[in-house]
Amino acid sequence: MGRINVARWLLGGIVAGILVNISETVLNTVVLKSPWEAVMKSLGKPSVMTSSSMIVWICWGFAYGLLCVWLYAAIRPRFGAGPSTAVKAGLVAWMLSGLLSSVGMGNLGLMPSSLLVTTAAWTLVESIVVTLVGAAIYREGPAA
């Protein structure tokens, strides 16, 4: 069992992060634009995101992409290289981030279940796809 190839992890994670940010932008500004506006209004919050909030979400997207690829690299020696291991890593990342946060928000009654279900389903696919892409870039061995 070797060390994680940091250069390939970073490259795969950055590409995954770009895809997360594109996906989240489409989800939240196109697909769920109206439901999000209604939720923010009901919470007494502005529906237009500030630039500082946007920066936080962009950083979150890159952090999530890096996490997904790191998780793949970490479990790869046990489960083997390839798409099935990437799917497992993407599923675990989604469970820890997307599913648990949706359950928490739903339990607190902060958002309608339809919004949470749509978000959870979208982010499940997103997590698996970005991990597959990042894993395709990742390689074991010495950093290039």
N, C-alpha and C positions, 0 to 999 in steps of 0.2 A: 504494500500500500504506500503510494508516494504522496508527496505534498500536492496541494492544489496549485495548478499552473495559474499564477496570479494574472499574468498578462492576458491569457485567453479567457479567464473568468471576467476580468474587467471589460474586455472587448464584447464578449457575449452578453454581459450584464448591461452594458450601455446600449447595445442594439435592442435588447429586451425592454429597457427603460424607455427608449424612443417609441417602441410599439405600444407600451402601456400608456404613455402620454397621448398618443394619437387615439387609441381606443377610448380612453377616459374622456377625451374631448368630445368625440362623437357621441358617446353615451350620455354625457351630462349637458351638452349644449345643443344637441339635436334630438336624440331619441327621448330623453327625459326632461327636456327643457321646461315644458309646462308643469309637470308634476313637481319639479324642484322649485319652481317659482311659487307654487301654491304652498308648499311646505315651508319655505323661507318666510313667506308672508304670515302664515299661521304662527310661526315662532317669533314674529316681530323683527325679523332680520332682513336686510336688503337682499334683493334677488340678483343684483349685479356684484360680481366678485371683485374685490380690490386687487391691486397688483401684488401686494404683499401676500395675500391669500393664494393667488395664482402661483407665485414663486414656491410657496410651501407645497402645493399640490404637484408641481413639476418635479421638485426634489423628491417628493414621496414616490412618484412614478419611477424615477431612476433608482431610488433605494429598493423599491419592490422588484424591479428588473434584476438588480444585482443580487438580491436575496434569492430569487427563483433560481438563478444560474449557480449561485453558491450552494444552494441546497442540492441541486443536481450533481454538482462536482463532489459534494460531501457523501452522497449515497451511492454514487457511481461504482466505487470499488466493491460494495456489497451486492448491488443489484445488476451490475454490468452496464456497459455503455449502450446508449441507444434510445430510441423513442419511448419504449415502455417505461424506462427509468425516468425520463423527462416528464412523462405524464404523471407518474407517481409524485415527483417533486412538485410539479405544478398543482396537483390536487392538494398536497399537504400545505403548500404556501397559501392556496385559496382558503382552505379550512381555517388556517391561523389568522388570516386577514379578512377576507371577504365574508365568509360564512359567520364567524364569531362576531364580527362587528354588526352584521345584519341582525343576528339574533339579539344582540344587546340593544340595538336601536329599536327593534320591534318590541322587546320586552319593556322598554321604557315608554313606549307609546309615542315616540318622537316622530315617526314616519309611518305612512300607511303601508299595509302589508303588500299591496300591489307594487309600490315603488321598491320595497325591499326584495321582493321575489324577482323582479326584473333585474335589479342591480346584482343580486346574487347569481342569477343564471348567466348574465353577461360576463361578470368577472370570473366565473368558473371557466368559461370558454377562453377568456382573455388570459387567465393564468396558465392554462395548459398550452395555448398557442405560443405565448412569449417564452415559456420555458423550453418548448420544443425548438424554437428558433435559436435561443441562447445556447442550448445544449448542442445544437448542430455546429456552432462556432467553437465551443469549448473542446479542448484536447488536453490529454494528460501529457506529462513530460516536462522537460525544462522550459522555462519561459523564453519566448522568442526575442 
